[in-house]
Amino acid sequence: MGVDEAFQRRNLGRRLYKKLEEELLEDGVRMVIADTEGDNEEAISFFKAIGFSPRSEHIWLAKTLRRPVKVAPKGGRVKEILPEIMEAIE
């Protein structure tokens, strides 16, 4: 979630988050995780102000897995493998 600088300092972020949290609670969500750079003091202050707390006992690691894309065979059969290519990049 982010608010354009031109609209910051108007409680828009707080109001947006409040509405989001209401929807999440209705859907039975039990935890919300805020992810920001460690030196983004403005974001950290914002999240603390709306009830988030640091959880230093957790570390979040991520790895994006990419499937190899098939190369079109010689002979121009791109239309035949196009569905496979589209599936691979989704």
trRosetta pair geometry for C-beta under 8 A, 3 or more apart (Angstrom, degrees):
i j d omega theta_ij theta_ji phi_ij phi_ji
1 13 6.8 125 136 -145 116 89
1 16 6.3 167 -164 116 131 129
1 17 6.5 139 110 -79 170 88
1 20 7.3 -105 -79 -26 144 163
2 13 8.0 -30 -156 -107 22 112
3 7 5.3 -113 174 89 101 101
3 8 5.3 132 105 -83 116 75
3 12 5.2 131 -129 89 141 116
3 13 4.6 -103 -22 -64 134 97
3 16 7.4 175 -73 11 107 144
4 7 5.0 65 67 20 87 101
4 8 7.3 -137 95 -31 41 84
5 8 5.5 -38 -145 3 38 120
7 10 5.9 -73 179 29 65 130
7 12 5.3 -8 149 16 108 161
8 12 7.4 -106 -105 40 33 112
8 13 7.3 14 -124 -21 74 118
11 14 4.7 -51 -162 44 73 119
11 15 5.7 76 137 -25 86 99
12 15 5.8 -57 -146 39 30 108
12 16 6.1 31 155 -20 66 107
13 16 5.7 -53 -143 37 30 111
13 17 6.2 26 158 -16 64 107
13 46 6.3 -27 120 -163 146 136
14 17 6.0 -56 -146 38 27 108
14 18 6.3 32 154 -24 63 106
14 46 7.9 -135 -69 -162 80 94
14 49 7.8 -63 -97 111 113 114
14 50 6.2 -173 -125 -86 81 121
15 18 5.6 -50 -146 32 31 114
15 19 6.6 29 156 -15 63 104
16 19 6.0 -59 -154 37 30 108
16 20 6.3 30 150 -19 65 109
17 20 5.4 -55 -146 39 35 115
17 21 6.1 36 156 -21 69 105
17 50 5.7 18 106 -175 150 165
18 21 5.8 -55 -147 36 28 110
18 22 6.6 33 152 -22 62 103
18 50 7.9 -128 -64 -148 75 123
19 22 5.7 -50 -152 31 33 115
19 23 6.7 31 152 -16 64 104
20 23 5.8 -59 -155 37 32 110
20 24 6.3 31 151 -19 67 108
21 24 5.5 -52 -143 37 34 113
21 25 6.3 38 156 -21 66 103
21 32 7.0 -72 -106 -34 88 156
22 25 5.9 -55 -150 34 28 111
22 26 6.6 30 152 -19 62 106
23 26 5.7 -54 -152 35 33 114
23 27 6.4 22 153 -11 65 110
24 27 5.7 -64 -149 43 32 106
24 29 3.9 -56 180 45 93 136
24 32 6.5 42 152 -72 171 115
25 28 7.7 57 -178 -64 31 17
25 29 6.7 -77 -70 51 30 83
29 32 6.9 61 140 -64 126 82
32 52 7.7 -91 93 -95 100 103
33 60 7.5 120 175 -78 146 149
34 43 7.7 -176 162 161 123 103
34 47 4.6 -165 87 -123 172 145
34 52 5.3 -24 12 -121 133 162
35 60 7.2 -90 -108 78 112 159
36 40 4.6 -103 160 62 115 137
36 43 4.2 -170 -143 115 162 144
36 44 6.4 -150 80 -61 138 71
36 47 7.3 -163 1 -17 135 140
37 40 4.4 101 62 -21 89 107
37 43 7.6 94 42 45 72 140
40 43 4.2 10 131 28 117 116
40 44 6.1 139 93 -21 71 89
41 44 5.5 -56 -141 41 33 112
41 45 6.0 36 159 -21 68 106
42 45 5.9 -56 -149 37 27 110
42 46 6.4 29 152 -21 63 106
43 46 5.5 -52 -149 34 33 115
43 47 6.3 26 157 -14 67 105
44 47 6.1 -57 -147 39 29 105
44 48 6.3 29 155 -17 64 108
45 48 5.8 -56 -145 39 29 111
45 49 6.2 33 155 -24 64 109
46 49 5.7 -60 -151 34 28 113
46 50 6.7 4 159 -2 64 108
47 50 6.2 -66 -147 45 33 97
47 52 3.9 -29 161 43 96 140
48 51 7.9 154 -175 22 28 9
48 52 5.9 -82 -81 69 36 81
48 53 7.1 75 -122 -95 76 46
55 58 4.7 14 126 22 112 112
67 88 5.0 -127 95 -151 117 83
68 88 7.3 -55 95 -158 36 133
69 85 6.1 49 -161 -137 98 79
69 88 4.9 145 -107 120 67 144
69 89 6.6 25 -97 -60 117 90
70 81 5.8 -110 101 178 130 135
70 84 5.6 1 29 121 137 124
70 85 6.2 -110 55 -79 88 76
70 88 6.7 173 3 -33 80 157
72 76 7.6 13 157 -130 126 24
72 77 6.7 175 -170 68 90 65
72 78 4.6 -19 -125 -93 140 77
72 81 6.0 -180 -112 56 67 131
72 85 7.9 -18 -64 -61 84 138
73 77 5.4 1 60 45 102 116
73 81 7.2 122 1 -19 89 142
77 80 4.3 -23 169 25 98 124
77 81 6.5 75 118 -6 91 97
78 81 6.5 -77 -152 50 33 88
78 82 6.0 58 153 -60 71 94
79 82 5.6 -26 -141 -8 31 123
81 84 4.9 -52 -169 41 74 117
81 85 6.0 78 132 -26 86 98
82 85 5.5 -54 -145 36 35 112
82 86 6.2 34 158 -19 68 105
83 86 5.8 -55 -146 38 32 111
83 87 6.3 34 155 -20 65 106
84 87 5.7 -54 -148 36 31 113
84 88 6.4 33 153 -23 64 107
85 88 5.7 -56 -150 33 31 113
85 89 6.7 13 159 -7 65 107
86 89 6.4 -65 -148 41 30 98
86 90 6.6 40 154 -36 64 104
87 90 5.9 -50 -150 17 32 116
